[in-house]
Structure formats: C-alpha cells, structure tokens
Amino acid sequence: MIKTSLMKSLYLIALMLLPVLVTHPVYAALGLPENTAKLGYAIGSTYVSVDDPADNTAKEWALLPLTLIHTDWLIGDIRYWSELFYYKTVLNPAANNVGQNVEQYGFRASLQKSLRVTRLWAPWFGAGIGISRVTYTTRHTIDSDGFLLAAYPDREQTSIALLLNIASEWPLARNWDIGVKLEQAIPVDGDISESSALIMLLYRY
C-alpha cells in the first residue's frame, strides 16, 4: 500500500516537471539563471505529537529517513517547494499515555519567498499544505509495573496540515547545494502535529 501511494506521488511529481522544463526560457528572460530546478534528498528529525481520542500521548522525537525534494522558481523571488516523505516512530505508553506505533507517508507543497535578513543571508520563508496517510497501531496503556491496562483498536486516517517553514541553502560544488529546513506542521484535519528539522543535499539542473 505504501509503495503504491509513493509511486502515485512520484508520477504526480513527474507530471509537474514537464511545465517546469517548458518554462525555463521564461526564467532566462526574467534575468534568472537557466538552471533553477533542484532535486534533492533530506534526512532529519521531527518532534511528534498525537491527539489521540482515547487519552493523552507522549511526545517523541522521530528520525526522518526519507524525504525526496523538488523545487523550482516560479517568478521573481518566489519558488515552489515539494516533498515526498516517509517515517515511523513509537510513542511510549504509560498509565495516562496511550502508547502506539505511528507510521506516516505523504506529500507536502509550499510557496516560498526569499527575504534578505542580512547582506549575506537571504533565506526562504514559506507556507503550504501537507497531505498524508497515518496509521496508529498497537495502541495501549500500561501501569507503573509495565502490565497492560487497556488496549485500543488500530486507527488509520488521512491528515491535512498547514505548513510554515524556513529554508536556506549554500553552494557545495558545481550544481550541488547543501541546506537546512525548519518546518511546523499544524493539523487542519487530523490528529498529528510535527516540528521538524532537515539537512538537505540538492542538485541543480
């Protein structure tokens, strides 16, 4: 199921690339570099919070092992930023915390604007939307001795989140950049919120 959804998302990204390639001459006419599109990979961590309907949950840090990136200029100092991502983590149980395994994969897209903060630094500030599929399994609580108190059914939901982010990149080698991105995902329809930090490697083409 995860592979099928990721393949569908990759197909959508491929469709997005076609108009980008067609509009490259427009970027040149605007005085922008001809090669403005970037593909990338990122790894990082996220602080996960789940609003479980049964009770409170622990907040945990999770590894973000897989984030695929595509970005390109739109016009002026505005660009779009898109990601496919996947991760899973475990929220620890307690008497008043519902422990569970959390698995999430999805697509995120933002519009970002470059704003000069100092003479040498002009990061990208963005806002967008994320759509993901989240599963919550092995939901349970335990007592102070580690014995099971209650077990709850597995849950699965589609989550929609508002994204607020800031990103910055620096040249690493010819056509290669390294960067960082901080992002807050605020649930609009769903029970999961995240504060994430990524280290990115981007190839300009």
TORPA-4810 file (N, C-alpha, C, O; in nm, 3 decimals):
<nodes>
NODE_1_0.083_-0.121_0.000_0.000_0.000_0.000_0.086_0.126_0.000_0.058_0.222_-0.072_M
NODE_2_0.193_0.125_0.083_0.283_0.239_0.090_0.354_0.258_-0.043_0.366_0.370_-0.092_I
NODE_3_0.402_0.146_-0.102_0.473_0.157_-0.229_0.383_0.210_-0.338_0.425_0.292_-0.420_K
NODE_4_0.258_0.165_-0.340_0.164_0.211_-0.442_0.139_0.360_-0.430_0.140_0.432_-0.530_T
NODE_5_0.118_0.408_-0.309_0.092_0.550_-0.288_0.215_0.634_-0.323_0.201_0.742_-0.381_S
NODE_6_0.336_0.585_-0.289_0.456_0.658_-0.323_0.476_0.665_-0.473_0.519_0.768_-0.525_L
NODE_7_0.444_0.555_-0.544_0.458_0.555_-0.689_0.361_0.655_-0.752_0.397_0.724_-0.848_M
NODE_8_0.239_0.662_-0.699_0.143_0.759_-0.750_0.194_0.901_-0.729_0.181_0.986_-0.817_K
NODE_9_0.251_0.927_-0.611_0.303_1.060_-0.581_0.421_1.094_-0.671_0.434_1.207_-0.718_S
NODE_10_0.510_0.995_-0.695_0.623_1.018_-0.784_0.576_1.049_-0.925_0.636_1.131_-0.994_L
NODE_11_0.468_0.983_-0.968_0.412_1.009_-1.100_0.360_1.153_-1.108_0.378_1.220_-1.210_Y
NODE_12_0.297_1.201_-1.000_0.250_1.339_-0.998_0.366_1.437_-1.006_0.357_1.539_-1.074_L
NODE_13_0.476_1.406_-0.935_0.595_1.492_-0.942_0.649_1.495_-1.084_0.690_1.600_-1.134_I
NODE_14_0.649_1.377_-1.151_0.698_1.372_-1.289_0.615_1.460_-1.381_0.668_1.527_-1.469_A
NODE_15_0.484_1.460_-1.359_0.397_1.546_-1.439_0.427_1.693_-1.414_0.417_1.776_-1.504_L
NODE_16_0.464_1.726_-1.287_0.496_1.865_-1.254_0.623_1.912_-1.325_0.639_2.031_-1.352_M
NODE_17_0.715_1.818_-1.354_0.842_1.857_-1.414_0.826_1.908_-1.557_0.904_1.993_-1.601_L
NODE_18_0.726_1.858_-1.630_0.711_1.895_-1.770_0.690_2.044_-1.790_0.763_2.105_-1.869_L
NODE_19_0.591_2.108_-1.721_0.577_2.252_-1.740_0.697_2.331_-1.690_0.724_2.441_-1.741_P
NODE_20_0.769_2.278_-1.592_0.889_2.347_-1.544_0.994_2.354_-1.653_1.056_2.458_-1.673_V
NODE_21_1.015_2.242_-1.724_1.113_2.240_-1.831_1.074_2.334_-1.944_1.159_2.400_-2.004_L
NODE_22_0.945_2.339_-1.974_0.895_2.424_-2.081_0.917_2.572_-2.049_0.942_2.651_-2.140_V
NODE_23_0.906_2.609_-1.921_0.912_2.750_-1.884_1.053_2.799_-1.854_1.070_2.915_-1.817_T
NODE_24_1.156_2.715_-1.869_1.292_2.760_-1.843_1.333_2.882_-1.925_1.401_2.970_-1.871_H
NODE_25_1.295_2.893_-2.055_1.330_3.014_-2.128_1.270_3.139_-2.068_1.327_3.248_-2.079_P
NODE_26_1.153_3.126_-2.004_1.090_3.241_-1.939_1.176_3.290_-1.825_1.191_3.411_-1.806_V
NODE_27_1.234_3.197_-1.746_1.321_3.236_-1.636_1.441_3.315_-1.687_1.482_3.414_-1.627_Y
NODE_28_1.497_3.269_-1.800_1.612_3.339_-1.857_1.575_3.481_-1.897_1.653_3.574_-1.880_A
NODE_29_1.453_3.497_-1.952_1.407_3.629_-1.993_1.390_3.721_-1.873_1.403_3.843_-1.885_A
NODE_30_1.360_3.662_-1.756_1.342_3.743_-1.635_1.475_3.775_-1.568_1.478_3.845_-1.467_L
NODE_31_1.584_3.725_-1.624_1.714_3.751_-1.565_1.756_3.649_-1.461_1.856_3.669_-1.392_G
NODE_32_1.682_3.538_-1.448_1.718_3.433_-1.353_1.811_3.333_-1.421_1.814_3.327_-1.544_L
NODE_33_1.886_3.253_-1.345_1.969_3.150_-1.406_1.884_3.052_-1.486_1.767_3.029_-1.454_P
NODE_34_1.945_2.995_-1.592_1.869_2.899_-1.673_1.836_2.774_-1.593_1.725_2.721_-1.604_E
NODE_35_1.930_2.727_-1.512_1.907_2.607_-1.433_1.860_2.647_-1.293_1.941_2.678_-1.206_N
NODE_36_1.730_2.646_-1.273_1.676_2.688_-1.144_1.607_2.573_-1.070_1.577_2.585_-0.951_T
NODE_37_1.584_2.462_-1.139_1.519_2.348_-1.075_1.620_2.269_-0.992_1.738_2.261_-1.027_A
NODE_38_1.573_2.212_-0.881_1.659_2.132_-0.796_1.588_2.005_-0.753_1.469_2.006_-0.720_K
NODE_39_1.661_1.895_-0.754_1.617_1.768_-0.697_1.702_1.741_-0.575_1.821_1.773_-0.573_L
NODE_40_1.643_1.681_-0.472_1.722_1.660_-0.352_1.673_1.549_-0.263_1.564_1.494_-0.280_G
NODE_41_1.757_1.517_-0.167_1.729_1.419_-0.063_1.759_1.485_0.071_1.852_1.564_0.084_Y
NODE_42_1.678_1.451_0.171_1.698_1.510_0.303_1.681_1.404_0.411_1.606_1.307_0.396_A
NODE_43_1.752_1.426_0.521_1.736_1.344_0.640_1.728_1.437_0.759_1.788_1.545_0.758_I
NODE_44_1.654_1.397_0.861_1.641_1.486_0.976_1.563_1.421_1.088_1.560_1.299_1.102_G
NODE_45_1.500_1.505_1.168_1.422_1.455_1.280_1.297_1.542_1.297_1.292_1.656_1.250_S
NODE_46_1.198_1.486_1.365_1.074_1.558_1.389_1.023_1.528_1.529_1.037_1.416_1.579_T
NODE_47_0.963_1.627_1.591_0.905_1.612_1.724_0.756_1.589_1.704_0.683_1.678_1.661_Y
NODE_48_0.711_1.467_1.735_0.576_1.422_1.700_0.482_1.431_1.819_0.516_1.391_1.931_V
NODE_49_0.364_1.486_1.794_0.257_1.491_1.895_0.128_1.441_1.832_0.092_1.482_1.722_S
NODE_50_0.059_1.351_1.902_-0.065_1.292_1.852_-0.179_1.323_1.948_-0.167_1.301_2.069_V
NODE_51_-0.287_1.375_1.894_-0.409_1.400_1.973_-0.496_1.276_1.965_-0.588_1.268_1.883_D
NODE_52_-0.466_1.179_2.052_-0.538_1.051_2.048_-0.675_1.065_2.113_-0.686_1.127_2.219_D
NODE_53_-0.781_1.009_2.052_-0.915_1.023_2.109_-0.934_0.949_2.242_-1.027_0.979_2.316_P
NODE_54_-0.846_0.852_2.272_-0.863_0.774_2.394_-0.804_0.844_2.516_-0.863_0.838_2.625_A
NODE_55_-0.689_0.910_2.501_-0.622_0.974_2.615_-0.503_1.053_2.562_-0.486_1.069_2.441_D
NODE_56_-0.422_1.103_2.655_-0.301_1.175_2.617_-0.200_1.081_2.553_-0.211_0.959_2.566_N
NODE_57_-0.101_1.137_2.486_0.011_1.059_2.434_0.140_1.129_2.470_0.143_1.250_2.493_T
NODE_58_0.248_1.050_2.473_0.381_1.108_2.492_0.422_1.178_2.363_0.381_1.138_2.255_A
NODE_59_0.504_1.280_2.376_0.563_1.347_2.260_0.704_1.292_2.241_0.781_1.285_2.337_K
NODE_60_0.735_1.252_2.119_0.862_1.185_2.094_0.933_1.243_1.972_0.870_1.295_1.880_E
NODE_61_1.067_1.234_1.974_1.148_1.266_1.857_1.154_1.143_1.766_1.168_1.030_1.814_W
NODE_62_1.144_1.166_1.636_1.149_1.057_1.540_1.249_1.091_1.430_1.265_1.207_1.394_A
NODE_63_1.315_0.988_1.377_1.405_1.005_1.264_1.323_1.019_1.136_1.227_0.944_1.115_L
NODE_64_1.359_1.114_1.052_1.301_1.129_0.918_1.401_1.073_0.818_1.490_1.145_0.773_L
NODE_65_1.389_0.945_0.782_1.493_0.882_0.700_1.479_0.908_0.550_1.576_0.894_0.476_P
NODE_66_1.359_0.945_0.506_1.335_0.954_0.362_1.250_1.076_0.328_1.130_1.078_0.354_L
NODE_67_1.313_1.175_0.270_1.243_1.291_0.216_1.303_1.323_0.079_1.422_1.352_0.068_T
NODE_68_1.220_1.317_-0.025_1.261_1.349_-0.161_1.206_1.486_-0.198_1.090_1.516_-0.170_L
NODE_69_1.289_1.569_-0.260_1.256_1.710_-0.279_1.260_1.747_-0.427_1.346_1.700_-0.502_I
NODE_70_1.168_1.831_-0.468_1.178_1.900_-0.597_1.135_2.045_-0.577_1.032_2.073_-0.515_H
NODE_71_1.216_2.137_-0.630_1.184_2.279_-0.617_1.226_2.353_-0.743_1.318_2.310_-0.813_T
NODE_72_1.160_2.463_-0.772_1.196_2.546_-0.886_1.137_2.685_-0.867_1.039_2.703_-0.794_D
NODE_73_1.196_2.783_-0.935_1.145_2.919_-0.932_1.011_2.926_-1.004_0.987_2.854_-1.101_W
NODE_74_0.925_3.014_-0.955_0.802_3.046_-1.026_0.817_3.180_-1.096_0.811_3.188_-1.219_L
NODE_75_0.836_3.286_-1.018_0.856_3.419_-1.074_0.919_3.508_-0.967_0.888_3.495_-0.849_I
NODE_76_1.007_3.598_-1.011_1.070_3.688_-0.915_1.145_3.612_-0.808_1.227_3.525_-0.838_G
NODE_77_1.118_3.645_-0.683_1.185_3.578_-0.571_1.092_3.479_-0.502_1.101_3.458_-0.381_D
NODE_78_1.003_3.417_-0.579_0.910_3.316_-0.526_0.935_3.184_-0.597_0.952_3.180_-0.719_I
NODE_79_0.938_3.077_-0.520_0.954_2.943_-0.576_0.854_2.848_-0.511_0.796_2.880_-0.407_R
NODE_80_0.835_2.731_-0.573_0.756_2.627_-0.507_0.852_2.521_-0.453_0.962_2.503_-0.504_Y
NODE_81_0.807_2.454_-0.351_0.886_2.351_-0.284_0.795_2.231_-0.261_0.689_2.246_-0.202_W
NODE_82_0.835_2.113_-0.306_0.752_1.993_-0.290_0.835_1.879_-0.235_0.955_1.869_-0.261_S
NODE_83_0.769_1.793_-0.157_0.837_1.681_-0.091_0.749_1.557_-0.090_0.627_1.566_-0.076_E
NODE_84_0.812_1.442_-0.104_0.755_1.312_-0.067_0.830_1.266_0.057_0.953_1.275_0.063_L
NODE_85_0.758_1.217_0.158_0.826_1.180_0.282_0.767_1.054_0.342_0.653_1.017_0.313_F
NODE_86_0.846_0.990_0.427_0.802_0.870_0.500_0.881_0.860_0.630_1.001_0.887_0.633_Y
NODE_87_0.812_0.820_0.736_0.880_0.787_0.861_0.787_0.705_0.950_0.666_0.698_0.927_Y
NODE_88_0.845_0.644_1.053_0.766_0.576_1.156_0.836_0.595_1.290_0.958_0.612_1.296_K
NODE_89_0.758_0.591_1.396_0.813_0.609_1.530_0.723_0.539_1.631_0.615_0.490_1.598_T
NODE_90_0.769_0.536_1.754_0.694_0.473_1.863_0.672_0.577_1.973_0.766_0.640_2.019_V
NODE_91_0.546_0.594_2.014_0.513_0.676_2.130_0.499_0.584_2.250_0.419_0.491_2.249_L
NODE_92_0.577_0.611_2.353_0.582_0.520_2.468_0.455_0.525_2.551_0.397_0.632_2.569_N
NODE_93_0.410_0.410_2.603_0.288_0.404_2.683_0.315_0.436_2.830_0.428_0.426_2.877_P
NODE_94_0.210_0.474_2.900_0.212_0.494_3.045_0.068_0.479_3.092_-0.022_0.450_3.012_A
NODE_95_0.045_0.499_3.221_-0.091_0.485_3.273_-0.184_0.588_3.211_-0.301_0.559_3.184_A
NODE_96_-0.134_0.709_3.187_-0.216_0.816_3.130_-0.173_0.856_2.989_-0.216_0.958_2.936_N
NODE_97_-0.086_0.775_2.928_-0.043_0.799_2.791_-0.070_0.677_2.706_-0.031_0.565_2.741_N
NODE_98_-0.138_0.696_2.593_-0.164_0.586_2.502_-0.042_0.564_2.415_-0.011_0.646_2.328_V
NODE_99_0.028_0.453_2.439_0.141_0.419_2.355_0.095_0.365_2.222_-0.013_0.307_2.212_G
NODE_100_0.176_0.384_2.117_0.137_0.339_1.984_0.253_0.349_1.886_0.349_0.423_1.908_Q
NODE_101_0.241_0.273_1.779_0.334_0.285_1.667_0.271_0.378_1.564_0.156_0.358_1.523_N
NODE_102_0.345_0.479_1.523_0.295_0.578_1.428_0.374_0.564_1.298_0.497_0.564_1.299_V
NODE_103_0.303_0.551_1.187_0.365_0.542_1.056_0.297_0.641_0.962_0.174_0.643_0.953_E
NODE_104_0.377_0.724_0.892_0.319_0.829_0.809_0.396_0.843_0.679_0.519_0.838_0.677_Q
NODE_105_0.322_0.860_0.569_0.383_0.892_0.441_0.292_0.991_0.369_0.170_0.988_0.388_Y
NODE_106_0.350_1.077_0.286_0.266_1.175_0.221_0.341_1.272_0.132_0.456_1.249_0.096_G
NODE_107_0.273_1.380_0.098_0.322_1.482_0.005_0.302_1.619_0.068_0.198_1.647_0.128_F
NODE_108_0.403_1.704_0.055_0.395_1.841_0.107_0.436_1.939_-0.003_0.529_1.914_-0.079_R
NODE_109_0.366_2.051_-0.010_0.397_2.154_-0.110_0.384_2.291_-0.046_0.290_2.318_0.029_A
NODE_110_0.480_2.379_-0.078_0.480_2.515_-0.022_0.521_2.615_-0.130_0.589_2.581_-0.226_S
NODE_111_0.478_2.738_-0.111_0.533_2.852_-0.183_0.627_2.924_-0.089_0.592_2.952_0.025_L
NODE_112_0.747_2.954_-0.138_0.848_3.019_-0.054_0.896_3.148_-0.119_0.911_3.157_-0.241_Q
NODE_113_0.921_3.246_-0.035_0.969_3.376_-0.081_1.104_3.405_-0.015_1.120_3.386_0.105_K
NODE_114_1.198_3.451_-0.094_1.330_3.485_-0.042_1.328_3.625_0.018_1.290_3.722_-0.048_S
NODE_115_1.370_3.635_0.143_1.375_3.763_0.213_1.515_3.783_0.269_1.568_3.696_0.338_L
NODE_116_1.576_3.899_0.240_1.712_3.925_0.285_1.710_3.966_0.433_1.651_4.067_0.470_R
NODE_117_1.776_3.886_0.515_1.786_3.912_0.659_1.912_3.992_0.689_1.909_4.087_0.768_V
NODE_118_2.022_3.954_0.625_2.147_4.029_0.635_2.203_4.045_0.494_2.144_3.995_0.398_T
NODE_119_2.314_4.115_0.481_2.373_4.138_0.348_2.411_4.009_0.280_2.407_4.000_0.157_R
NODE_120_2.448_3.906_0.359_2.495_3.780_0.302_2.397_3.664_0.319_2.427_3.552_0.279_L
NODE_121_2.282_3.691_0.378_2.190_3.580_0.407_2.048_3.618_0.368_1.992_3.714_0.421_W
NODE_122_1.991_3.541_0.276_1.853_3.564_0.231_1.779_3.430_0.230_1.766_3.369_0.124_A
NODE_123_1.730_3.385_0.344_1.661_3.255_0.350_1.524_3.262_0.283_1.473_3.369_0.249_P
NODE_124_1.466_3.144_0.264_1.334_3.130_0.206_1.231_3.107_0.317_1.246_3.017_0.399_W
NODE_125_1.128_3.190_0.319_1.017_3.174_0.414_0.896_3.124_0.337_0.861_3.179_0.233_F
NODE_126_0.831_3.019_0.389_0.723_2.959_0.311_0.603_2.916_0.392_0.608_2.907_0.515_G
NODE_127_0.496_2.890_0.319_0.372_2.836_0.376_0.311_2.743_0.272_0.323_2.766_0.152_A
NODE_128_0.246_2.639_0.320_0.187_2.545_0.226_0.094_2.447_0.295_0.040_2.475_0.402_G
NODE_129_0.077_2.333_0.230_-0.015_2.232_0.281_0.046_2.094_0.265_0.118_2.068_0.169_I
NODE_130_0.018_2.007_0.360_0.065_1.869_0.354_-0.051_1.773_0.361_-0.145_1.794_0.437_G
NODE_131_-0.045_1.666_0.281_-0.147_1.561_0.281_-0.075_1.429_0.303_0.019_1.396_0.231_I
NODE_132_-0.119_1.354_0.403_-0.050_1.230_0.436_-0.149_1.124_0.482_-0.265_1.152_0.516_S
NODE_133_-0.099_1.001_0.484_-0.174_0.888_0.539_-0.102_0.842_0.665_0.019_0.817_0.661_R
NODE_134_-0.174_0.832_0.774_-0.114_0.799_0.904_-0.183_0.677_0.962_-0.306_0.669_0.961_V
NODE_135_-0.106_0.581_1.012_-0.161_0.466_1.084_-0.110_0.467_1.227_0.006_0.496_1.254_T
NODE_136_-0.200_0.436_1.318_-0.168_0.428_1.462_-0.201_0.285_1.507_-0.318_0.247_1.513_Y
NODE_137_-0.098_0.207_1.537_-0.119_0.066_1.571_-0.064_0.036_1.710_0.012_0.114_1.767_T
NODE_138_-0.106_-0.079_1.763_-0.065_-0.126_1.897_-0.092_-0.018_2.001_-0.004_0.014_2.081_T
NODE_139_-0.211_0.036_2.002_-0.248_0.141_2.096_-0.282_0.078_2.232_-0.369_-0.009_2.240_R
NODE_140_-0.215_0.123_2.338_-0.238_0.063_2.469_-0.182_0.151_2.579_-0.102_0.241_2.554_H
NODE_141_-0.225_0.124_2.701_-0.169_0.187_2.821_-0.116_0.078_2.913_-0.161_-0.037_2.908_T
NODE_142_-0.020_0.115_2.998_0.037_0.020_3.094_0.042_0.085_3.232_0.039_0.207_3.245_I
NODE_143_0.051_-0.001_3.337_0.064_0.052_3.472_0.211_0.076_3.505_0.298_0.058_3.420_D
NODE_144_0.238_0.115_3.629_0.375_0.151_3.669_0.469_0.031_3.667_0.591_0.048_3.662_S
NODE_145_0.414_-0.091_3.669_0.496_-0.212_3.664_0.511_-0.266_3.522_0.576_-0.369_3.501_D
NODE_146_0.452_-0.196_3.426_0.466_-0.239_3.287_0.359_-0.335_3.240_0.369_-0.388_3.129_G
NODE_147_0.257_-0.361_3.322_0.150_-0.452_3.281_0.042_-0.376_3.204_0.017_-0.258_3.228_F
NODE_148_-0.021_-0.445_3.112_-0.123_-0.386_3.026_-0.243_-0.339_3.108_-0.299_-0.415_3.187_L
NODE_149_-0.282_-0.215_3.088_-0.404_-0.162_3.149_-0.522_-0.168_3.052_-0.630_-0.215_3.087_L
NODE_150_-0.500_-0.119_2.930_-0.607_-0.116_2.831_-0.547_-0.123_2.692_-0.436_-0.074_2.668_A
NODE_151_-0.621_-0.184_2.601_-0.580_-0.192_2.460_-0.690_-0.129_2.375_-0.809_-0.140_2.405_A
NODE_152_-0.648_-0.063_2.268_-0.742_0.009_2.183_-0.723_-0.035_2.038_-0.615_-0.079_1.999_Y
NODE_153_-0.828_-0.022_1.957_-0.817_-0.063_1.816_-0.718_0.024_1.739_-0.693_0.139_1.774_P
NODE_154_-0.662_-0.034_1.635_-0.576_0.043_1.545_-0.659_0.151_1.475_-0.779_0.137_1.456_D
NODE_155_-0.591_0.261_1.439_-0.657_0.369_1.366_-0.579_0.399_1.238_-0.458_0.375_1.230_R
NODE_156_-0.649_0.453_1.139_-0.586_0.499_1.015_-0.663_0.620_0.966_-0.786_0.620_0.965_E
NODE_157_-0.591_0.723_0.924_-0.659_0.845_0.880_-0.576_0.920_0.776_-0.454_0.905_0.768_Q
NODE_158_-0.645_1.000_0.698_-0.580_1.095_0.609_-0.568_1.226_0.685_-0.666_1.278_0.737_T
NODE_159_-0.446_1.280_0.690_-0.419_1.402_0.765_-0.388_1.516_0.669_-0.313_1.499_0.573_S
NODE_160_-0.445_1.632_0.696_-0.417_1.754_0.620_-0.361_1.856_0.718_-0.419_1.881_0.824_I
NODE_161_-0.248_1.916_0.682_-0.180_2.007_0.775_-0.139_2.136_0.704_-0.105_2.135_0.586_A
NODE_162_-0.143_2.245_0.778_-0.087_2.372_0.734_0.063_2.370_0.764_0.104_2.330_0.873_L
NODE_163_0.144_2.414_0.667_0.290_2.412_0.683_0.345_2.554_0.690_0.308_2.640_0.611_L
NODE_164_0.434_2.577_0.785_0.511_2.700_0.795_0.658_2.661_0.800_0.697_2.580_0.884_L
NODE_165_0.740_2.716_0.709_0.878_2.671_0.702_0.975_2.782_0.669_0.937_2.889_0.621_N
NODE_166_1.102_2.754_0.695_1.212_2.841_0.657_1.325_2.751_0.610_1.357_2.651_0.673_I
NODE_167_1.387_2.789_0.496_1.494_2.707_0.439_1.608_2.797_0.393_1.588_2.913_0.358_A
NODE_168_1.727_2.740_0.395_1.844_2.814_0.349_1.941_2.716_0.285_1.957_2.604_0.334_S
NODE_169_2.004_2.757_0.175_2.097_2.670_0.103_2.228_2.744_0.073_2.230_2.867_0.061_E
NODE_170_2.337_2.666_0.061_2.469_2.720_0.032_2.536_2.633_-0.073_2.518_2.511_-0.072_W
NODE_171_2.613_2.692_-0.163_2.683_2.613_-0.267_2.782_2.515_-0.203_2.855_2.549_-0.110_P
NODE_172_2.782_2.393_-0.256_2.873_2.290_-0.207_2.976_2.255_-0.315_3.095_2.244_-0.286_L
NODE_173_2.929_2.237_-0.438_3.015_2.208_-0.553_2.936_2.250_-0.677_2.825_2.303_-0.666_A
NODE_174_2.994_2.227_-0.794_2.925_2.263_-0.917_2.788_2.195_-0.923_2.780_2.072_-0.923_R
NODE_175_2.682_2.274_-0.930_2.543_2.228_-0.939_2.492_2.158_-0.812_2.382_2.103_-0.812_N
NODE_176_2.570_2.159_-0.707_2.529_2.095_-0.582_2.520_2.199_-0.470_2.607_2.284_-0.456_W
NODE_177_2.413_2.190_-0.391_2.393_2.277_-0.276_2.367_2.191_-0.152_2.317_2.079_-0.162_D
NODE_178_2.401_2.245_-0.038_2.364_2.185_0.089_2.275_2.285_0.161_2.292_2.406_0.147_I
NODE_179_2.179_2.235_0.239_2.087_2.328_0.303_2.021_2.270_0.426_2.039_2.153_0.460_G
NODE_180_1.946_2.354_0.492_1.867_2.314_0.609_1.726_2.369_0.595_1.705_2.472_0.531_V
NODE_181_1.631_2.300_0.655_1.493_2.347_0.654_1.428_2.318_0.789_1.440_2.207_0.841_K
NODE_182_1.362_2.417_0.845_1.282_2.401_0.967_1.135_2.417_0.928_1.100_2.503_0.848_L
NODE_183_1.050_2.331_0.987_0.909_2.336_0.948_0.818_2.298_1.064_0.850_2.211_1.145_E
NODE_184_0.704_2.365_1.070_0.599_2.332_1.165_0.477_2.287_1.086_0.427_2.360_0.999_Q
NODE_185_0.428_2.167_1.117_0.306_2.114_1.054_0.193_2.122_1.155_0.196_2.056_1.259_A
NODE_186_0.091_2.204_1.124_-0.022_2.228_1.214_-0.143_2.155_1.159_-0.186_2.187_1.048_I
NODE_187_-0.201_2.059_1.232_-0.312_1.982_1.176_-0.436_2.067_1.150_-0.479_2.144_1.236_P
NODE_188_-0.491_2.050_1.032_-0.619_2.112_0.995_-0.729_2.008_1.001_-0.839_2.034_1.051_V
NODE_189_-0.700_1.890_0.950_-0.791_1.775_0.957_-0.705_1.653_0.984_-0.646_1.596_0.893_D
NODE_190_-0.698_1.612_1.110_-0.611_1.503_1.151_-0.565_1.523_1.293_-0.596_1.624_1.356_G
NODE_191_-0.490_1.425_1.345_-0.455_1.425_1.487_-0.305_1.436_1.513_-0.262_1.424_1.627_D
NODE_192_-0.224_1.459_1.408_-0.080_1.458_1.427_-0.020_1.594_1.393_-0.051_1.653_1.289_I
NODE_193_0.067_1.643_1.481_0.141_1.766_1.455_0.290_1.738_1.470_0.330_1.651_1.546_S
NODE_194_0.371_1.816_1.395_0.514_1.788_1.391_0.595_1.918_1.383_0.553_2.015_1.320_E
NODE_195_0.711_1.917_1.448_0.811_2.021_1.434_0.937_1.953_1.385_0.996_1.872_1.457_S
NODE_196_0.980_1.986_1.262_1.087_1.908_1.200_1.206_1.995_1.160_1.193_2.116_1.139_S
NODE_197_1.322_1.928_1.149_1.445_1.991_1.101_1.512_1.894_1.004_1.529_1.777_1.035_A
NODE_198_1.550_1.945_0.886_1.610_1.862_0.782_1.745_1.918_0.740_1.766_2.039_0.737_L
NODE_199_1.836_1.827_0.707_1.959_1.860_0.637_1.944_1.808_0.495_1.908_1.692_0.476_I
NODE_200_1.971_1.893_0.394_1.935_1.860_0.256_2.058_1.864_0.166_2.149_1.944_0.185_M
NODE_201_2.057_1.775_0.067_2.154_1.778_-0.042_2.075_1.796_-0.171_1.989_1.714_-0.203_L
NODE_202_2.103_1.903_-0.246_2.024_1.940_-0.363_2.111_1.947_-0.488_2.223_1.998_-0.485_L
NODE_203_2.056_1.895_-0.598_2.125_1.900_-0.727_2.049_1.995_-0.819_1.929_1.976_-0.842_Y
NODE_204_2.115_2.094_-0.872_2.054_2.192_-0.962_2.072_2.146_-1.105_2.182_2.108_-1.146_R
NODE_205_1.960_2.151_-1.184_1.969_2.106_-1.322_1.892_2.198_-1.416_1.889_2.175_-1.536_Y
</nodes>
